[in-house]
Amino acid sequence: MTSVLTRFGLGLVVIAAAQVGGASAAIHQVAGPNPDRPAAAPHPSVPAPQYIRDRVRDLGSQFNGRVGIAVRSVDDNWSVGWKADELYPQQSVSKLWVSITALDAVDRGRVRLDDKVTLSRDDLTLFHQPIAAKILGGSSYTTTLDDLMFKAITTSDNTCNDKLMRSVGGPDAVRNMIAAKHLGAIRFYNGERALQSKIAGLIWSPSYSIGNAFYDARDALPKTLREAAFNRYIEDPYDGAAPSAIVAALARLKRGELLSPESTRRLLWIMGNTKTGANRLKGGLEAGWTLSHKTGTGQVMGPVQAGYNDIGVLTAPDGKSYAVAVMIKKTSVPLPTRMTLMNNVVRAVITQHETLRGSGYTAQ
């Protein structure tokens, strides 16, 4: 979930979907059979440099909220974290696993990215779904799997993501992919409609997909019931993931161990065009650095937000890369404070990279 928080006075600005020119054009992936790739040989871990260990610890310990931070060097395979093995609400970070599932299906010849798919009123979800205007503008709307994936990642469109998920086998297919690729402590729930309803103490109804119906139903619940559902989610999130597992998966994605070379390039390119979270991790970039990332933003109750995240792959001008995850489980601090934390994690990675580059460090 990545929008509607302005309703609660948080002032989030979500940039509307604006697909990069040519994003749907270059999708002529070969969809021939692709056998299971053997598990990649383990990359030996090396100790993280002292600076990044100290800096991540300081940033995590000084933040007023329950936060997990993880950084992994894609090339040298050192890793560091702050409370990085706990489970944190992913929210729309979980859209990444749907896209990997879809691209894995492409690699195996089960679907093609240019396969047509038609969305109707029955496909609508809730919260951020810019594609709803196209669906409601007529009796249906037809697009491609690639377009659904692009919109799900770059603008965090919930309807696009759920339709993509159902088109490639549903939530079980995503969970099976996570297990088959040994991604570790990463959960996946049953799509946006089921997840967001359960967090609020509701059971999904199609009527919630239009207007303020979801908010009205949520607001009508007894406060004690809603608080219990909200706090239950924070303590044991249905879509929970460990930042350490996420950065390990991102490092494997970047190294080409999860998908074919073409699918890997496609996904990282799409993540590089993400419009949400312009001042989360991305706000810490310096000239010449790039970021392929996915944000996640959870529901709010009173002053508390459950889930405020950004995860991605940072690439330096010299081509070296780092997987980064900052996941805030519970906080009530202002948005600029959260963004500053994420900016500073990225700046710490950049400082560490420049320090190692200047010292001629090589992993042993």
C-alpha positions in Angstrom: 0.0 0.0 0.0 1.6 3.3 -1.1 -1.1 6.0 -1.0 -4.2 7.5 0.7 -2.1 8.4 3.8 -2.9 12.0 3.1 -6.3 11.1 4.5 -4.6 10.7 7.9 -2.6 13.9 7.6 0.7 12.4 6.8 1.1 14.4 3.6 2.5 11.6 1.5 2.6 12.5 -2.2 2.2 9.6 -4.6 3.3 10.4 -8.1 0.7 9.1 -10.6 1.5 6.4 -13.1 3.5 7.7 -16.0 5.1 4.9 -17.8 8.6 5.6 -19.2 8.5 5.8 -23.0 9.2 2.5 -24.6 8.7 0.6 -21.4 6.3 -1.8 -23.0 8.0 -2.1 -26.3 11.2 -4.1 -25.7 9.6 -7.2 -24.3 10.4 -9.8 -26.9 11.7 -12.4 -24.5 12.4 -15.8 -25.7 9.8 -18.0 -23.9 11.2 -21.4 -24.7 11.6 -24.1 -22.0 14.0 -23.3 -19.3 15.0 -26.1 -16.9 15.5 -25.5 -13.2 18.7 -23.8 -12.6 20.8 -25.5 -10.0 21.3 -23.7 -6.7 24.1 -21.2 -7.0 27.3 -22.1 -5.2 27.4 -20.3 -1.9 29.4 -17.1 -1.9 31.8 -17.2 1.1 31.0 -14.4 3.6 33.6 -12.0 4.7 33.6 -9.7 7.7 32.0 -6.3 7.1 34.3 -3.3 7.3 34.3 -1.6 10.6 33.0 1.8 9.4 29.8 0.4 8.0 29.2 -1.9 11.0 29.5 1.1 13.4 27.5 3.5 11.2 24.5 1.1 10.7 24.5 0.3 14.4 24.4 4.0 15.3 21.7 4.8 12.8 19.5 2.0 14.0 20.0 2.6 17.7 19.3 6.3 17.4 16.0 6.0 15.5 12.9 6.4 17.5 11.0 3.4 16.3 11.3 -0.3 15.5 13.6 -0.4 12.5 15.6 -3.1 10.7 18.5 -2.2 8.5 20.6 -4.5 6.3 23.3 -3.9 3.8 25.1 -6.5 1.7 28.0 -6.1 -0.8 26.9 -7.8 -4.0 30.5 -8.2 -5.1 32.5 -8.8 -1.9 29.6 -10.5 0.0 30.1 -8.8 3.4 26.9 -8.0 5.2 25.9 -5.9 8.1 22.6 -5.2 9.9 20.7 -3.7 12.8 18.0 -6.1 14.1 18.0 -7.4 10.6 16.8 -11.0 11.3 13.4 -9.9 12.8 10.3 -10.0 10.6 9.0 -6.6 9.4 5.8 -5.7 7.5 6.7 -5.6 3.8 3.6 -4.0 2.4 4.4 -3.2 -1.2 7.9 -4.5 -1.0 6.2 -7.8 -1.5 5.4 -6.8 -5.1 9.0 -7.7 -5.9 8.3 -11.3 -5.2 5.3 -11.3 -7.5 7.4 -9.8 -10.3 10.1 -12.4 -9.8 7.5 -15.2 -9.9 6.1 -13.8 -13.2 9.6 -13.5 -14.8 10.5 -17.0 -13.6 7.3 -18.2 -15.4 8.6 -16.3 -18.5 12.0 -18.0 -18.2 10.3 -21.4 -18.0 8.1 -20.7 -21.1 4.8 -20.8 -19.2 3.9 -17.2 -20.1 5.1 -14.3 -22.2 5.4 -10.7 -21.1 3.4 -9.6 -24.1 0.5 -11.9 -23.2 -2.7 -10.0 -23.1 -4.8 -9.7 -20.0 -8.1 -8.1 -19.4 -9.1 -6.4 -16.2 -12.7 -5.8 -15.1 -14.5 -4.2 -12.2 -14.0 -7.5 -10.3 -10.2 -7.1 -10.4 -10.2 -3.8 -8.4 -8.5 -3.8 -5.1 -8.1 -0.8 -2.7 -5.9 2.1 -1.7 -3.4 3.0 -4.6 -4.8 1.7 -7.9 -4.4 4.3 -10.7 -5.4 1.7 -13.3 -8.9 1.8 -11.8 -9.7 4.9 -13.8 -9.0 3.0 -17.0 -11.1 0.0 -15.9 -14.1 2.1 -14.7 -13.9 4.2 -17.9 -15.3 1.3 -19.9 -16.5 -2.2 -19.3 -13.0 -3.5 -19.1 -9.3 -2.7 -19.8 -6.9 -4.9 -21.7 -3.1 -4.6 -21.4 -0.1 -7.0 -21.1 1.6 -8.8 -18.3 4.6 -6.6 -18.8 2.6 -3.5 -18.3 1.0 -4.8 -15.2 4.5 -5.5 -13.8 5.8 -2.1 -14.8 2.9 -0.3 -13.0 3.0 -2.6 -10.0 6.7 -1.9 -9.4 7.1 1.7 -10.5 3.8 3.2 -9.2 2.9 0.4 -6.7 -0.5 -0.1 -8.3 -2.3 -2.7 -6.1 -4.7 -3.8 -8.7 -2.0 -4.4 -11.3 0.0 -6.4 -8.8 -2.9 -8.6 -7.7 -3.9 -9.3 -11.3 -0.3 -10.1 -12.2 -0.1 -12.5 -9.2 -3.3 -14.3 -10.3 -2.2 -14.5 -13.9 0.9 -16.5 -12.9 -0.6 -18.9 -10.4 -1.8 -16.9 -7.4 -0.3 -16.5 -3.9 0.7 -20.2 -3.8 2.9 -19.7 -6.9 4.7 -16.8 -5.1 5.2 -18.8 -2.0 6.5 -21.7 -4.0 9.0 -19.5 -5.8 10.3 -18.1 -2.5 10.7 -21.7 -1.2 12.2 -23.1 -4.4 14.8 -20.4 -4.6 15.6 -20.6 -0.9 15.0 -16.9 -0.2 14.7 -17.5 3.5 12.7 -15.5 6.0 10.2 -13.9 3.6 6.5 -14.4 3.9 3.8 -13.7 1.3 0.1 -13.3 2.1 -2.9 -13.7 -0.2 -2.7 -10.4 -2.1 -3.5 -6.8 -1.3 -7.3 -7.2 -0.8 -6.9 -10.0 1.8 -3.9 -8.5 3.5 -5.2 -4.9 4.0 -8.6 -6.1 5.1 -7.1 -8.4 7.7 -4.8 -5.7 9.1 -7.9 -3.5 9.6 -9.9 -6.3 11.3 -12.1 -6.8 8.2 -12.9 -9.5 5.7 -12.6 -8.4 2.1 -15.8 -7.3 0.3 -15.8 -6.3 -3.3 -17.6 -3.1 -2.3 -14.5 -1.9 -0.6 -12.8 -1.3 -3.9 -14.8 1.9 -4.7 -14.6 5.3 -3.1 -14.4 5.4 0.7 -16.2 2.2 1.4 -13.1 0.5 2.9 -12.5 3.5 5.2 -16.1 3.7 6.3 -16.2 0.0 7.1 -12.9 0.2 9.0 -14.0 3.3 10.9 -17.2 1.6 11.9 -15.4 -1.2 13.8 -15.1 -1.0 17.6 -11.8 0.7 18.4 -10.7 -2.2 20.6 -11.2 -4.7 17.7 -9.3 -2.5 15.2 -6.5 -1.9 17.7 -6.2 -5.6 18.4 -6.0 -6.4 14.6 -3.5 -3.6 14.0 -1.2 -4.6 16.9 -1.4 -8.3 16.0 -0.1 -7.4 12.5 2.8 -5.4 13.9 3.9 -8.2 16.2 3.7 -11.0 13.7 3.2 -9.6 10.2 1.4 -11.9 7.7 3.7 -10.5 5.0 6.7 -10.2 7.2 10.3 -10.5 6.0 13.7 -10.2 7.5 15.9 -7.3 6.0 18.8 -9.8 6.0 16.9 -12.2 3.8 15.8 -9.4 1.5 19.3 -8.1 0.9 20.5 -11.6 0.3 17.8 -12.1 -2.3 18.6 -8.7 -3.9 22.3 -9.6 -4.1 21.4 -12.9 -5.8 19.0 -11.1 -8.2 21.8 -8.6 -9.2 24.3 -11.5 -9.7 21.8 -13.2 -12.0 21.2 -16.2 -9.8 17.4 -15.9 -9.6 16.4 -15.3 -13.2 17.7 -15.5 -16.7 20.0 -12.6 -17.8 17.2 -10.9 -19.9 14.7 -11.2 -17.1 17.2 -9.9 -14.6 18.0 -6.9 -16.7 14.3 -6.2 -17.3 13.4 -6.3 -13.6 16.3 -4.2 -12.4 15.5 -1.7 -15.2 11.9 -1.4 -14.1 13.0 -1.0 -10.4 15.3 1.7 -11.6 12.2 3.6 -12.9 10.3 3.5 -9.6 8.4 6.7 -9.0 7.4 6.2 -5.3 9.7 7.1 -2.5 11.7 9.7 -4.2 13.3 10.9 -0.9 13.6 7.5 0.8 16.8 5.6 -0.2 17.0 7.6 -3.4 17.4 10.8 -1.4 20.8 9.7 -0.3 22.3 9.1 -3.8 25.3 11.0 -5.1 26.2 11.8 -8.6 26.9 8.7 -10.7 25.2 6.3 -8.3 21.9 4.6 -9.3 19.2 2.8 -7.4 16.8 0.0 -8.5 14.3 -0.2 -5.6 10.8 -0.9 -4.3 9.0 1.0 -1.5 6.4 -0.2 0.9 4.0 1.8 3.0 1.6 0.5 5.6 -1.6 1.5 7.3 -1.9 4.1 10.0 -3.7 4.0 13.3 -3.7 7.2 15.3 -0.1 8.4 15.3 1.4 5.0 14.5 2.3 3.6 11.1 2.9 -0.2 10.6 5.4 -0.5 7.8 7.5 2.2 6.1 10.1 0.7 3.9 12.5 1.0 0.9 14.7 -1.8 -0.4 16.9 -1.9 -3.5 20.2 -2.3 -5.2 22.7 0.6 -5.2 25.2 0.7 -8.0 28.4 2.8 -7.9 29.9 4.6 -10.8 32.5 1.9 -11.0 29.9 -0.8 -11.3 30.1 -2.3 -7.8 26.7 -2.9 -6.1 25.2 -3.1 -2.7 21.8 -4.5 -1.6 20.1 -2.3 1.0 16.9 -2.6 3.1 15.5 -0.2 5.6 12.3 -1.4 7.1 10.4 0.4 9.8 8.0 -1.9 11.7 6.4 0.7 13.9 6.9 4.4 14.3 5.2 7.7 14.8 8.1 10.1 14.0 7.5 12.6 11.2 8.1 11.5 7.6 11.2 13.7 7.1 12.9 11.9 10.1 12.2 8.5 8.5 13.5 9.7 5.1 16.6 11.1 6.7 17.3 7.7 8.2 17.1 6.1 4.8 19.2 8.8 3.2 21.8 8.3 5.8 22.0 4.6 5.3 22.7 5.2 1.6 25.3 7.8 2.4 27.0 5.4 4.7 27.2 2.8 2.0 28.6 5.4 -0.4 31.2 6.5 2.2 32.2 2.9 2.8 32.5 2.3 -0.9 34.7 5.3 -1.4 36.9 4.4 1.6 37.5 0.9 0.3 38.1 2.1 -3.2 40.7 4.5 -1.9 42.4 1.9 0.2 42.6 -0.8 -2.5 40.6 -3.2 -0.3 39.8 -6.6 -1.7 37.7 -9.3 0.0 39.8 -12.2 1.3 
